[in-house]
């Protein structure tokens, strides 16, 4: 299943694999923590570069537009 998340004026497609939309509150918390945490990696810290997000079980995989890189972060 795929949906879109509006976060800081950016629409980000979110795909759910082995998970469901109940993970959205945890995903929003993760994005908020990541955007305020300056020690996070550059790929995760610059949320403007996120092309899409996959939720697989209890993990979020953030895919970057700029470098074709991705980072996996735990939701819980």
N, C-alpha and C positions, 0 to 999 in steps of 0.2 A: 504494500500500500504506500502511496506517496501523497504528501500534502505540502503546503507552503507555510513557512513561518516568517512573520514580519518582525524583524529585530533591528532596532536602530535605523529605521527607514530603509532597510534592505530586505527584499523578498528572497528567502533561501529555500530551495526545494529540500524536503526531508523525506527520505525513504525509510520504511520500517521493515526490517528483516528479522524474523524470530523475536519480534517485539510488537507493541501496539502503541496507540496514541496516548496511553497512560504515561508514557515516558516524556511527554512534552514538558511538564513542569520541571523535571530534572534537567532536561536539555536547556531550558531557559536559564535555570540557575547556573549550569555549567558555562554557558555563554557569558553571563554576567560576571561570573568569577574570573573567567579567562580574559575578558576585556579590561578588568581592573587589576589583574595580576601582571605586573611588569616582568616577573621572572619567568613567565611562560615562554615557550618557543615563539619565534617570530611568525611562523606559519599560523599558529593558533591565536596569537595576540592581535594580529591585524585582521579583524573580522570583516573588513571590507573586501578582503581577498577570498572569502569563502564562496566557492561555486555551488556546492551542495553538501548535504550531510546525510550520512547513513546511520541509522540506529540498528545495531546488531546485538541482540540480547541486552546486556547492561552497559554497552559501550557506544560511544558516538565517534564516528569517523568523519573528520572535517577535511574536505577536499579543497585545495587551493586553486584559484584561477591562474595565478601567475607562474607557478613553478611545476604544475602537475604533481605536486607533492600532497601527501595526506598525513594526518596525525590522528592517532586513536587515543581517546580520553575516556576514563570511566565515568558513568553517569552517577554512580553512588559512591 
